[in-house]
Amino acid sequence: MMNDEITPRRLVLRVALASVFSLVVPITLFGARSTGANSAAAAATKKLTQASVQYQTKPKGEKMCSSCMNFIAESKTCKLVDGSISPDGWCILWAKKA
């Protein structure tokens, strides 16, 4: 008589544990991936300050923002540096357009 009562309880417990783990494990795995992707995206969109890259509004010789691969002429911004960027400016991240 005791043996018959224990088996259904164990079965219910096993089913309950299996269902909990089948939900928790995928949430944990996929949640960690999306958090990492969000952190990477946030880091990728963060730009450097003008002061940290020694930005100046005048060119350095022939080097100027308008001839840099990171300069976006339409919006007068830079892919790497925050704020408004002068086409005649320059910073230490200057890289010649290909």
SVG drawing of the C-alpha trace seen along z (x, -y; Angstrom):
<svg xmlns="http://www.w3.org/2000/svg" viewBox="-2 -76 54 78">
<polyline fill="none" stroke="black" stroke-width="0.4" points="0.0,0.0 2.8,-2.5 4.6,-1.6 1.6,-2.5 1.5,-6.0 5.2,-6.7 5.4,-6.0 2.8,-8.6 4.4,-11.2 7.8,-10.6 6.3,-10.7 4.7,-14.1 7.9,-15.4 10.0,-14.2 7.5,-15.8 7.5,-19.0 11.3,-19.2 11.6,-18.3 9.2,-21.1 10.9,-23.7 14.4,-22.8 13.0,-22.7 12.0,-26.4 14.8,-27.7 17.8,-26.3 16.8,-27.8 15.9,-31.2 19.3,-31.2 21.2,-30.4 19.3,-32.7 19.2,-35.5 22.9,-35.4 23.4,-35.7 21.1,-38.6 22.7,-40.4 26.1,-40.0 24.9,-41.2 23.3,-44.3 26.5,-45.1 28.5,-44.8 26.1,-47.0 26.2,-49.6 30.0,-49.6 30.1,-49.8 27.9,-52.9 29.8,-54.8 32.0,-57.5 35.1,-59.1 35.2,-62.7 36.9,-65.3 39.3,-66.1 40.4,-62.5 41.5,-62.3 43.0,-65.8 40.5,-67.1 41.2,-70.5 39.1,-72.6 42.1,-73.2 44.0,-70.7 47.4,-69.2 49.3,-69.8 47.3,-68.0 45.5,-65.8 41.9,-66.9 38.6,-65.3 37.2,-65.7 39.9,-63.3 39.5,-60.8 37.7,-57.5 35.8,-58.1 34.3,-61.4 30.6,-61.5 30.2,-64.5 26.4,-64.6 26.0,-65.1 29.4,-66.6 30.0,-63.9 32.6,-61.2 32.1,-57.4 34.5,-57.4 34.3,-60.9 31.3,-62.5 29.9,-65.9 29.9,-68.1 33.1,-67.8 34.6,-70.4 35.6,-69.1 38.8,-71.1 39.4,-69.6 41.9,-66.9 42.4,-64.4 44.8,-61.6 42.5,-59.0 42.8,-60.4 43.1,-57.7 43.3,-58.4 40.3,-57.5 41.0,-54.5"/>
</svg>
